[in-house]
Amino acid sequence: MVNKDHDNDTTRIHGEADSVDDDSESTAAPILDDLISRAKALLSELEAFRHRLRSLRQEGNVELGHFRGTVQSELNMLERLSNKPESESTHHIARSSNLPFLETVWNAAKGSKDVAALQKRVYTSSTVKSLSQGMRHLRINGSRSKGKEAKENAVLVDAITEGGKTWTKVSLVTNSRLLFDIAKQGWDSGGSDSEYDDDGEDTLFATRDADDDTEDVPLVRTAKELTKAALHFRVRTRTPTVHLILPRIEANRTPEIDSILAACRATGAHLICGPPSPHLPFLPLSTALQNMAPDPFTTFSPTLNIDCTILLALVSEFSHAKVEKAPWFHAALRRQVEIEGNENLLPSLLYPAMGAHPLVCTREAVTRMREIVDTIGTPSERARTRIMLGVDDAAGKSQSELIAEMQQWSAYEVPSTWQLPIRVVDFAPADEEHLPVQAERVSAGMTAINRSVFLHGWAAGQTTITSNRTVVKQLESALEEHFTDLPDEVWPRIWLCPTARSLVGKEKRGAVKSHHAVAKKEEIGVVFEEDHVDHAHTNGVSEGFGKKEGVWPLPEPLRR
């Protein structure tokens, strides 16, 4: 049973792996058959998780490779063992399989949310390999250890979950093994009568300092190393919480064992002792996978705030037409052709993200976007802009009429649920009253356009959709640097689109390059190839909706 007397104990996890402890089997074959079957089942579930991550385009954000490789190696070893003649050695190796441990790690992950890594080595002296889990090292600009020292300043975390906020370590140590470790250290708990003084206070650590014999017990040492390592990191301004899963430990049975568990809790670690309760409800794998890799779209606000980078992507020739590489394309433009050919931004990401949500954008964002489109946009990009915003000859048209118009300019099916036109809003000084106090500190260095976009979404509680990675990371870093233990409600709601699209522009044919939009490209976080724009050849092209005279004509039929 779990010790309920400690506030930092957590609920036990359902689905803990069975151990290879049954001595009733006199031969190795049945044990090996069972282990091989379980290893294959574990690999199958891991593949289902990877498929889930791929569907959400998050496979690169979760570290599974080492864990999956370990499971595969264990399966390979078991299969080789099953082909060997029966012997005392094969029986012993089968009973010593590492699979129960791996199953326990996996079941811990399945009982968690937002999994970031399995069996991740975290280096407290280096930040490079930890930032991918959303963890910020407190000494990010400090010196880094090298060689042996760097390896010594590392801990192995079995599961990093809750987006990095929870570090879990699994140990299959038993009560008897723990008693052996205590005896080996010559450590005396003092007996049950000496743990509490006359006032009922715990005196176990009052007579021992942090360097006493308890830290030589491996389990206590592990707890101390993990909690100490966690202090080097912040995840959304919070220190990660360490969980120790001890499925084979029985608490409240032996004073010596309870003393060691108390020493582990004293480090700040949360302990989960004993086997899982049989009364916990069964969690289907499909539900577990949704928790392990949540769909960010399900957390969006009712109304979405669209920034300038996304406005440009929504009208870009790259997003709507079949653009082929031209000789004058820069490397960035050629790369966008390749990326679009593989991922199809609109149908795969932006249309599902927007869904049927009402859409708004700030006046500063739409003004800048139209400046760029008017300067370097093709006729079809200009036409899509007018339709998307419902302006000029698209003014006053209904949502269904705008969808039909947009369809004429797109090689993809434009969803009928897309809420056009995007409504333009003003971010007024009065709106800043709805911002948390932290917003003033972190937005001080923002440009006017980014300030209007991100502070409007923050003040209104709206999810801001952007591909401006630079500004998002600057905002998050500023919050991490200046504040601690911020509740999740304080953070701005932002979805960072993993890819961006520029306007395609036109080949320059001797015309003088305009720098009107160029000066602003860093401000909005969009790359566009202004060096190749021929403004003289865009002015005389008809831009009526029905003519569709873009530089990149739509393919026939319109569907790719």
KOLPAVO-8390 format. One line per field, with one value per residue (C-alpha): residue number from 1; residue in one letter; chain; y, x negated, z negated. Coordinates in steps of 0.25 Angstrom, whole numbers, plus 5000, padded with zeros to 4 digits. Example, Ala and Ser with C-alpha at 12.3 -4.5 7.8 and 13.67 -1.06 7.14 Angstrom:
BEGIN
n = 1, 2 .
res = a, s .
chain = A, A .
py = 4982, 4996 .
px = 4951, 4945 .
pz = 4969, 4971 .
// end
This chain:
BEGIN
n = 1, 2, 3, 4, 5, 6, 7, 8, 9, 10, 11, 12, 13, 14, 15, 16, 17, 18, 19, 20, 21, 22, 23, 24, 25, 26, 27, 28, 29, 30, 31, 32, 33, 34, 35, 36, 37, 38, 39, 40, 41, 42, 43, 44, 45, 46, 47, 48, 49, 50, 51, 52, 53, 54, 55, 56, 57, 58, 59, 60, 61, 62, 63, 64, 65, 66, 67, 68, 69, 70, 71, 72, 73, 74, 75, 76, 77, 78, 79, 80, 81, 82, 83, 84, 85, 86, 87, 88, 89, 90, 91, 92, 93, 94, 95, 96, 97, 98, 99, 100, 101, 102, 103, 104, 105, 106, 107, 108, 109, 110, 111, 112, 113, 114, 115, 116, 117, 118, 119, 120, 121, 122, 123, 124, 125, 126, 127, 128, 129, 130, 131, 132, 133, 134, 135, 136, 137, 138, 139, 140, 141, 142, 143, 144, 145, 146, 147, 148, 149, 150, 151, 152, 153, 154, 155, 156, 157, 158, 159, 160, 161, 162, 163, 164, 165, 166, 167, 168, 169, 170, 171, 172, 173, 174, 175, 176, 177, 178, 179, 180, 181, 182, 183, 184, 185, 186, 187, 188, 189, 190, 191, 192, 193, 194, 195, 196, 197, 198, 199, 200, 201, 202, 203, 204, 205, 206, 207, 208, 209, 210, 211, 212, 213, 214, 215, 216, 217, 218, 219, 220, 221, 222, 223, 224, 225, 226, 227, 228, 229, 230, 231, 232, 233, 234, 235, 236, 237, 238, 239, 240, 241, 242, 243, 244, 245, 246, 247, 248, 249, 250, 251, 252, 253, 254, 255, 256, 257, 258, 259, 260, 261, 262, 263, 264, 265, 266, 267, 268, 269, 270, 271, 272, 273, 274, 275, 276, 277, 278, 279, 280, 281, 282, 283, 284, 285, 286, 287, 288, 289, 290, 291, 292, 293, 294, 295, 296, 297, 298, 299, 300, 301, 302, 303, 304, 305, 306, 307, 308, 309, 310, 311, 312, 313, 314, 315, 316, 317, 318, 319, 320, 321, 322, 323, 324, 325, 326, 327, 328, 329, 330, 331, 332, 333, 334, 335, 336, 337, 338, 339, 340, 341, 342, 343, 344, 345, 346, 347, 348, 349, 350, 351, 352, 353, 354, 355, 356, 357, 358, 359, 360, 361, 362, 363, 364, 365, 366, 367, 368, 369, 370, 371, 372, 373, 374, 375, 376, 377, 378, 379, 380, 381, 382, 383, 384, 385, 386, 387, 388, 389, 390, 391, 392, 393, 394, 395, 396, 397, 398, 399, 400, 401, 402, 403, 404, 405, 406, 407, 408, 409, 410, 411, 412, 413, 414, 415, 416, 417, 418, 419, 420, 421, 422, 423, 424, 425, 426, 427, 428, 429, 430, 431, 432, 433, 434, 435, 436, 437, 438, 439, 440, 441, 442, 443, 444, 445, 446, 447, 448, 449, 450, 451, 452, 453, 454, 455, 456, 457, 458, 459, 460, 461, 462, 463, 464, 465, 466, 467, 468, 469, 470, 471, 472, 473, 474, 475, 476, 477, 478, 479, 480, 481, 482, 483, 484, 485, 486, 487, 488, 489, 490, 491, 492, 493, 494, 495, 496, 497, 498, 499, 500, 501, 502, 503, 504, 505, 506, 507, 508, 509, 510, 511, 512, 513, 514, 515, 516, 517, 518, 519, 520, 521, 522, 523, 524, 525, 526, 527, 528, 529, 530, 531, 532, 533, 534, 535, 536, 537, 538, 539, 540, 541, 542, 543, 544, 545, 546, 547, 548, 549, 550, 551, 552, 553, 554, 555, 556, 557, 558, 559, 560 .
res = m, v, n, k, d, h, d, n, d, t, t, r, i, h, g, e, a, d, s, v, d, d, d, s, e, s, t, a, a, p, i, l, d, d, l, i, s, r, a, k, a, l, l, s, e, l, e, a, f, r, h, r, l, r, s, l, r, q, e, g, n, v, e, l, g, h, f, r, g, t, v, q, s, e, l, n, m, l, e, r, l, s, n, k, p, e, s, e, s, t, h, h, i, a, r, s, s, n, l, p, f, l, e, t, v, w, n, a, a, k, g, s, k, d, v, a, a, l, q, k, r, v, y, t, s, s, t, v, k, s, l, s, q, g, m, r, h, l, r, i, n, g, s, r, s, k, g, k, e, a, k, e, n, a, v, l, v, d, a, i, t, e, g, g, k, t, w, t, k, v, s, l, v, t, n, s, r, l, l, f, d, i, a, k, q, g, w, d, s, g, g, s, d, s, e, y, d, d, d, g, e, d, t, l, f, a, t, r, d, a, d, d, d, t, e, d, v, p, l, v, r, t, a, k, e, l, t, k, a, a, l, h, f, r, v, r, t, r, t, p, t, v, h, l, i, l, p, r, i, e, a, n, r, t, p, e, i, d, s, i, l, a, a, c, r, a, t, g, a, h, l, i, c, g, p, p, s, p, h, l, p, f, l, p, l, s, t, a, l, q, n, m, a, p, d, p, f, t, t, f, s, p, t, l, n, i, d, c, t, i, l, l, a, l, v, s, e, f, s, h, a, k, v, e, k, a, p, w, f, h, a, a, l, r, r, q, v, e, i, e, g, n, e, n, l, l, p, s, l, l, y, p, a, m, g, a, h, p, l, v, c, t, r, e, a, v, t, r, m, r, e, i, v, d, t, i, g, t, p, s, e, r, a, r, t, r, i, m, l, g, v, d, d, a, a, g, k, s, q, s, e, l, i, a, e, m, q, q, w, s, a, y, e, v, p, s, t, w, q, l, p, i, r, v, v, d, f, a, p, a, d, e, e, h, l, p, v, q, a, e, r, v, s, a, g, m, t, a, i, n, r, s, v, f, l, h, g, w, a, a, g, q, t, t, i, t, s, n, r, t, v, v, k, q, l, e, s, a, l, e, e, h, f, t, d, l, p, d, e, v, w, p, r, i, w, l, c, p, t, a, r, s, l, v, g, k, e, k, r, g, a, v, k, s, h, h, a, v, a, k, k, e, e, i, g, v, v, f, e, e, d, h, v, d, h, a, h, t, n, g, v, s, e, g, f, g, k, k, e, g, v, w, p, l, p, e, p, l, r, r .
chain = A, A, A, A, A, A, A, A, A, A, A, A, A, A, A, A, A, A, A, A, A, A, A, A, A, A, A, A, A, A, A, A, A, A, A, A, A, A, A, A, A, A, A, A, A, A, A, A, A, A, A, A, A, A, A, A, A, A, A, A, A, A, A, A, A, A, A, A, A, A, A, A, A, A, A, A, A, A, A, A, A, A, A, A, A, A, A, A, A, A, A, A, A, A, A, A, A, A, A, A, A, A, A, A, A, A, A, A, A, A, A, A, A, A, A, A, A, A, A, A, A, A, A, A, A, A, A, A, A, A, A, A, A, A, A, A, A, A, A, A, A, A, A, A, A, A, A, A, A, A, A, A, A, A, A, A, A, A, A, A, A, A, A, A, A, A, A, A, A, A, A, A, A, A, A, A, A, A, A, A, A, A, A, A, A, A, A, A, A, A, A, A, A, A, A, A, A, A, A, A, A, A, A, A, A, A, A, A, A, A, A, A, A, A, A, A, A, A, A, A, A, A, A, A, A, A, A, A, A, A, A, A, A, A, A, A, A, A, A, A, A, A, A, A, A, A, A, A, A, A, A, A, A, A, A, A, A, A, A, A, A, A, A, A, A, A, A, A, A, A, A, A, A, A, A, A, A, A, A, A, A, A, A, A, A, A, A, A, A, A, A, A, A, A, A, A, A, A, A, A, A, A, A, A, A, A, A, A, A, A, A, A, A, A, A, A, A, A, A, A, A, A, A, A, A, A, A, A, A, A, A, A, A, A, A, A, A, A, A, A, A, A, A, A, A, A, A, A, A, A, A, A, A, A, A, A, A, A, A, A, A, A, A, A, A, A, A, A, A, A, A, A, A, A, A, A, A, A, A, A, A, A, A, A, A, A, A, A, A, A, A, A, A, A, A, A, A, A, A, A, A, A, A, A, A, A, A, A, A, A, A, A, A, A, A, A, A, A, A, A, A, A, A, A, A, A, A, A, A, A, A, A, A, A, A, A, A, A, A, A, A, A, A, A, A, A, A, A, A, A, A, A, A, A, A, A, A, A, A, A, A, A, A, A, A, A, A, A, A, A, A, A, A, A, A, A, A, A, A, A, A, A, A, A, A, A, A, A, A, A, A, A, A, A, A, A, A, A, A, A, A, A, A, A, A, A, A, A, A, A, A, A, A, A, A, A, A, A, A, A, A, A, A, A, A, A, A, A, A, A, A, A, A, A, A, A, A, A, A, A, A, A, A, A, A, A, A, A, A, A, A, A, A, A, A, A, A, A, A, A .
py = 5000, 5014, 5022, 5032, 5040, 5048, 5060, 5058, 5043, 5042, 5032, 5019, 5016, 5006, 4995, 4992, 4981, 4967, 4963, 4950, 4945, 4932, 4920, 4910, 4909, 4898, 4901, 4914, 4912, 4916, 4929, 4932, 4931, 4940, 4950, 4950, 4952, 4964, 4970, 4970, 4976, 4987, 4990, 4990, 5000, 5009, 5008, 5013, 5025, 5028, 5028, 5037, 5047, 5047, 5050, 5062, 5066, 5064, 5052, 5061, 5067, 5054, 5045, 5031, 5025, 5020, 5014, 5007, 5002, 4996, 4989, 4983, 4979, 4972, 4965, 4960, 4955, 4947, 4941, 4937, 4931, 4923, 4916, 4911, 4897, 4898, 4900, 4906, 4918, 4921, 4919, 4929, 4939, 4938, 4941, 4953, 4959, 4975, 4974, 4976, 4989, 4994, 4991, 4999, 5011, 5010, 5008, 5020, 5028, 5023, 5028, 5042, 5054, 5061, 5051, 5058, 5047, 5033, 5029, 5043, 5046, 5060, 5067, 5078, 5084, 5085, 5091, 5086, 5073, 5077, 5089, 5081, 5076, 5091, 5091, 5104, 5102, 5113, 5115, 5115, 5125, 5119, 5110, 5096, 5084, 5074, 5060, 5052, 5063, 5065, 5050, 5051, 5063, 5055, 5047, 5037, 5040, 5029, 5037, 5052, 5056, 5068, 5075, 5074, 5077, 5063, 5054, 5040, 5029, 5014, 5005, 4990, 4989, 4980, 4981, 4970, 4977, 4990, 4984, 4978, 4992, 4997, 4986, 4988, 5002, 4998, 5008, 5008, 5015, 5016, 5007, 5011, 5017, 5027, 5033, 5043, 5051, 5054, 5065, 5055, 5062, 5054, 5054, 5045, 5056, 5065, 5056, 5054, 5064, 5063, 5056, 5044, 5029, 5030, 5036, 5023, 5015, 5015, 5018, 5030, 5034, 5033, 5042, 5053, 5053, 5054, 5065, 5073, 5072, 5077, 5089, 5093, 5094, 5102, 5098, 5110, 5116, 5103, 5094, 5079, 5070, 5057, 5044, 5031, 5018, 5007, 4996, 4985, 4993, 4991, 5003, 5003, 4989, 4991, 5003, 5002, 5002, 5014, 5022, 5020, 5024, 5037, 5040, 5039, 5048, 5058, 5061, 5066, 5054, 5048, 5033, 5023, 5010, 4997, 4990, 4997, 4996, 4986, 4996, 5006, 5007, 5001, 5012, 5008, 5010, 5020, 5029, 5028, 5032, 5044, 5048, 5045, 5053, 5063, 5070, 5085, 5089, 5084, 5095, 5106, 5118, 5120, 5132, 5131, 5143, 5142, 5149, 5155, 5142, 5134, 5144, 5143, 5128, 5128, 5135, 5131, 5125, 5114, 5110, 5110, 5108, 5097, 5105, 5099, 5103, 5114, 5117, 5130, 5124, 5126, 5114, 5118, 5118, 5105, 5099, 5104, 5097, 5084, 5086, 5089, 5077, 5068, 5074, 5083, 5094, 5098, 5084, 5078, 5089, 5102, 5099, 5088, 5098, 5109, 5100, 5107, 5117, 5132, 5139, 5153, 5160, 5174, 5186, 5187, 5173, 5174, 5187, 5182, 5169, 5177, 5186, 5174, 5168, 5181, 5182, 5168, 5160, 5153, 5157, 5144, 5147, 5160, 5154, 5144, 5156, 5163, 5151, 5147, 5161, 5164, 5177, 5185, 5177, 5166, 5175, 5172, 5157, 5146, 5135, 5125, 5135, 5137, 5123, 5121, 5132, 5127, 5113, 5119, 5123, 5110, 5096, 5091, 5089, 5101, 5097, 5102, 5104, 5114, 5127, 5138, 5149, 5151, 5162, 5173, 5178, 5190, 5188, 5200, 5205, 5201, 5187, 5186, 5187, 5172, 5168, 5161, 5170, 5161, 5166, 5180, 5174, 5164, 5173, 5185, 5182, 5177, 5185, 5192, 5181, 5169, 5177, 5179, 5164, 5157, 5166, 5166, 5151, 5151, 5162, 5155, 5141, 5137, 5127, 5134, 5126, 5130, 5124, 5135, 5126, 5137, 5146, 5134, 5129, 5143, 5145, 5131, 5133, 5147, 5140, 5129, 5139, 5149, 5141, 5128, 5118, 5125, 5118, 5113, 5123, 5135, 5130, 5135, 5125, 5123, 5112, 5113, 5107, 5098, 5104, 5117, 5122, 5134, 5141, 5136, 5149, 5151, 5150, 5164, 5169, 5182, 5189, 5197, 5189, 5195, 5194, 5198, 5184, 5179, 5188, 5181, 5166, 5164, 5171, 5161, 5148, 5145, 5143, 5147, 5149, 5163, 5163, 5156, 5165, 5172, 5183, 5189, 5176, 5175, 5188, 5186, 5172, 5171, 5166, 5163, 5150, 5143, 5145, 5137, 5143, 5140, 5137, 5123, 5118, 5108, 5094, 5087, 5081, 5090, 5078, 5074 .
px = 5000, 4996, 4992, 5004, 4997, 4988, 4994, 4984, 4988, 4996, 5006, 5001, 5000, 5010, 5004, 4990, 4982, 4982, 4969, 4962, 4963, 4971, 4962, 4973, 4967, 4956, 4952, 4948, 4957, 4970, 4964, 4957, 4970, 4977, 4966, 4964, 4979, 4979, 4967, 4974, 4987, 4978, 4972, 4985, 4991, 4978, 4981, 4995, 4989, 4980, 4991, 4999, 4987, 4985, 5000, 4998, 4985, 4978, 4969, 4957, 4960, 4961, 4949, 4952, 4941, 4932, 4944, 4949, 4935, 4934, 4947, 4943, 4929, 4936, 4946, 4934, 4927, 4939, 4941, 4927, 4928, 4941, 4933, 4922, 4923, 4929, 4919, 4918, 4911, 4923, 4933, 4925, 4924, 4939, 4942, 4933, 4939, 4939, 4953, 4961, 4954, 4956, 4971, 4972, 4965, 4975, 4987, 4983, 4982, 4996, 5002, 4996, 4999, 4990, 4978, 4965, 4955, 4953, 4939, 4933, 4919, 4920, 4907, 4907, 4894, 4899, 4912, 4911, 4918, 4928, 4934, 4942, 4951, 4955, 4945, 4937, 4924, 4922, 4907, 4910, 4899, 4889, 4877, 4879, 4872, 4865, 4861, 4862, 4867, 4879, 4882, 4882, 4892, 4902, 4915, 4923, 4938, 4947, 4959, 4960, 4975, 4984, 4976, 4964, 4970, 4969, 4957, 4960, 4950, 4953, 4947, 4951, 4943, 4950, 4951, 4941, 4931, 4933, 4930, 4918, 4913, 4916, 4908, 4897, 4895, 4896, 4907, 4916, 4930, 4930, 4942, 4957, 4956, 4945, 4951, 4960, 4957, 4967, 4974, 4976, 4967, 4958, 4944, 4938, 4931, 4929, 4917, 4911, 4907, 4907, 4894, 4898, 4899, 4913, 4908, 4899, 4912, 4914, 4928, 4926, 4914, 4923, 4933, 4923, 4916, 4929, 4935, 4922, 4921, 4935, 4931, 4923, 4935, 4948, 4960, 4969, 4963, 4964, 4954, 4957, 4963, 4957, 4965, 4959, 4968, 4965, 4975, 4968, 4966, 4976, 4977, 4982, 4976, 4962, 4957, 4944, 4950, 4959, 4947, 4941, 4954, 4954, 4940, 4944, 4956, 4947, 4940, 4953, 4956, 4970, 4971, 4981, 4980, 4986, 4993, 5004, 5018, 5027, 5039, 5033, 5041, 5035, 5029, 5030, 5018, 5025, 5028, 5014, 5008, 5017, 5012, 4997, 4998, 5009, 5015, 5011, 5024, 5033, 5028, 5030, 5038, 5052, 5047, 5033, 5023, 5015, 5002, 4995, 4987, 4999, 5007, 4996, 4996, 5011, 5010, 4996, 4994, 4986, 4998, 5009, 5002, 4993, 4980, 4968, 4954, 4950, 4935, 4935, 4940, 4932, 4929, 4939, 4950, 4945, 4946, 4961, 4964, 4959, 4965, 4979, 4978, 4976, 4985, 4996, 4997, 5012, 5019, 5010, 5008, 5014, 5028, 5030, 5024, 5034, 5045, 5058, 5052, 5056, 5043, 5037, 5024, 5019, 5019, 5004, 5003, 5012, 5006, 4992, 4997, 5004, 4991, 4983, 4994, 4995, 4980, 4976, 4988, 4993, 5007, 5013, 5007, 5013, 5026, 5026, 5023, 5035, 5044, 5038, 5040, 5053, 5048, 5049, 5057, 5059, 5065, 5079, 5079, 5084, 5075, 5080, 5077, 5063, 5060, 5065, 5056, 5044, 5046, 5044, 5030, 5026, 5021, 5027, 5041, 5044, 5052, 5066, 5064, 5053, 5058, 5056, 5054, 5043, 5048, 5039, 5038, 5031, 5022, 5025, 5017, 5030, 5028, 5015, 5023, 5026, 5012, 5004, 4994, 4983, 4987, 4981, 4967, 4966, 4972, 4963, 4954, 4965, 4967, 4981, 4986, 4982, 4987, 5001, 5001, 4996, 5002, 5016, 5016, 5011, 5021, 5033, 5029, 5029, 5019, 5009, 5005, 4992, 4979, 4971, 4962, 4952, 4962, 4969, 4956, 4952, 4965, 4964, 4949, 4952, 4963, 4954, 4943, 4950, 4961, 4962, 4974, 4984, 4997, 5001, 5012, 5002, 4995, 5000, 5007, 4999, 4998, 4985, 4987, 4975, 4973, 4975, 4978, 4973, 4979, 4972, 4970, 4965, 4952, 4946, 4944, 4936, 4946, 4941, 4943, 4953, 4948, 4962, 4965, 4951, 4948, 4959, 4956, 4949, 4960, 4970, 4962, 4964, 4954, 4958, 4949, 4950, 4937, 4945, 4957, 4961, 4970, 4971, 4977, 4988, 4994, 5001, 5007, 5022, 5025, 5040, 5045, 5049, 5037, 5027, 5015, 5004, 4990, 4992, 5005, 5013, 5012, 5024, 5031, 5030, 5027, 5013 .
pz = 5000, 5002, 4990, 4989, 4977, 4987, 4995, 5006, 5009, 5022, 5027, 5032, 5047, 5053, 5062, 5055, 5061, 5055, 5050, 5054, 5039, 5041, 5037, 5041, 5055, 5056, 5070, 5077, 5089, 5084, 5077, 5090, 5098, 5089, 5089, 5104, 5105, 5096, 5103, 5116, 5110, 5104, 5117, 5124, 5114, 5116, 5131, 5129, 5120, 5132, 5142, 5132, 5132, 5147, 5149, 5140, 5146, 5133, 5135, 5135, 5121, 5113, 5111, 5112, 5120, 5108, 5101, 5113, 5117, 5103, 5104, 5118, 5112, 5101, 5110, 5119, 5107, 5103, 5116, 5117, 5104, 5107, 5118, 5109, 5102, 5088, 5077, 5063, 5070, 5080, 5068, 5060, 5071, 5075, 5060, 5060, 5072, 5072, 5079, 5066, 5063, 5078, 5076, 5063, 5070, 5082, 5073, 5065, 5078, 5082, 5069, 5072, 5080, 5091, 5091, 5095, 5094, 5090, 5083, 5086, 5080, 5075, 5074, 5063, 5068, 5083, 5089, 5103, 5101, 5091, 5098, 5107, 5096, 5093, 5081, 5079, 5072, 5061, 5065, 5080, 5083, 5073, 5075, 5079, 5073, 5083, 5083, 5070, 5062, 5072, 5071, 5056, 5056, 5063, 5058, 5066, 5065, 5069, 5073, 5075, 5076, 5074, 5084, 5076, 5062, 5057, 5056, 5053, 5049, 5048, 5038, 5036, 5023, 5013, 4998, 4996, 5005, 4998, 4985, 4990, 4995, 4981, 4975, 4984, 4980, 4966, 4964, 4952, 4952, 4937, 4936, 4936, 4923, 4926, 4939, 4932, 4920, 4908, 4917, 4928, 4937, 4947, 4941, 4952, 4959, 4947, 4942, 4956, 4966, 4981, 4982, 4973, 4977, 4983, 4996, 4998, 4999, 5014, 5014, 5006, 5014, 5027, 5021, 5017, 5030, 5038, 5029, 5029, 5044, 5046, 5038, 5050, 5060, 5061, 5070, 5072, 5059, 5051, 5045, 5050, 5040, 5037, 5036, 5031, 5035, 5026, 5030, 5021, 5009, 4997, 4988, 4974, 4972, 4967, 4959, 4966, 4980, 4976, 4971, 4984, 4991, 4982, 4986, 5001, 4998, 4991, 5004, 5010, 5018, 5019, 5016, 5022, 5015, 5017, 5028, 5036, 5029, 5036, 5034, 5043, 5057, 5069, 5078, 5093, 5101, 5110, 5099, 5093, 5106, 5107, 5093, 5096, 5109, 5107, 5120, 5118, 5126, 5115, 5106, 5115, 5111, 5118, 5126, 5132, 5134, 5147, 5148, 5161, 5164, 5165, 5173, 5183, 5183, 5185, 5198, 5203, 5217, 5210, 5202, 5213, 5226, 5233, 5232, 5239, 5237, 5245, 5249, 5242, 5229, 5216, 5208, 5198, 5209, 5215, 5201, 5199, 5212, 5207, 5193, 5199, 5208, 5196, 5185, 5192, 5182, 5184, 5184, 5174, 5164, 5165, 5169, 5158, 5148, 5152, 5153, 5152, 5142, 5144, 5148, 5144, 5147, 5142, 5151, 5150, 5155, 5167, 5171, 5171, 5178, 5189, 5191, 5194, 5203, 5211, 5212, 5216, 5217, 5230, 5236, 5230, 5217, 5217, 5221, 5210, 5200, 5204, 5203, 5189, 5183, 5190, 5196, 5209, 5219, 5209, 5199, 5194, 5199, 5190, 5185, 5195, 5206, 5201, 5200, 5214, 5219, 5212, 5218, 5232, 5227, 5220, 5224, 5211, 5206, 5198, 5186, 5185, 5170, 5172, 5166, 5176, 5176, 5165, 5156, 5153, 5139, 5132, 5120, 5111, 5099, 5091, 5095, 5087, 5074, 5077, 5078, 5066, 5059, 5066, 5080, 5078, 5074, 5086, 5097, 5095, 5106, 5116, 5129, 5131, 5140, 5131, 5118, 5125, 5129, 5117, 5106, 5113, 5112, 5098, 5093, 5100, 5096, 5110, 5116, 5126, 5138, 5143, 5150, 5144, 5136, 5132, 5125, 5118, 5113, 5108, 5101, 5094, 5090, 5084, 5076, 5071, 5068, 5060, 5053, 5045, 5042, 5052, 5052, 5066, 5067, 5067, 5080, 5094, 5102, 5115, 5125, 5133, 5147, 5150, 5164, 5171, 5185, 5192, 5204, 5217, 5224, 5238, 5246, 5246, 5260, 5258, 5250, 5238, 5225, 5215, 5201, 5195, 5190, 5189, 5176, 5169, 5172, 5159, 5151, 5155, 5156, 5171, 5181, 5195, 5208, 5211, 5219, 5230, 5231, 5244, 5240, 5254, 5258, 5247, 5249, 5262, 5260, 5258, 5244, 5246, 5238, 5251, 5259, 5250, 5257, 5247, 5250, 5246, 5253, 5245, 5251, 5258, 5251, 5239, 5230, 5228 .
// end
